[in-house]
């Protein structure tokens, strides 16, 4: 399995940034072939100081292998997401990729 975890910080001047980002993920990313598991959502507040609460949205995708994730990266829907949604609403992104 190959996990692709993406943490997004939206532009604070865009009040609808998180909603637009989540809607864009549903429209553009969820239907891409090769995604075994799709999970996206808003940061969940925590009383634990070890939990990062500085971001707004996270995306967790699981693929069968790295090649499936590589194919996802160049898929036209992923490129549309980056151009039409991500670049308009995000200030920062951090990505964690790992496999088992």
Buried (B, 14 or more C-beta within 10 A) or exposed (E): EBBBBBBBBBEEEBEEBBBBBBEBBEBBBBEBEBBEEBEBEEBEEEEEEEEEEEBBBBBBBBBEEEEBBEBBEEBEBBEBBBEEBBEBBBEEEEEEEEEE
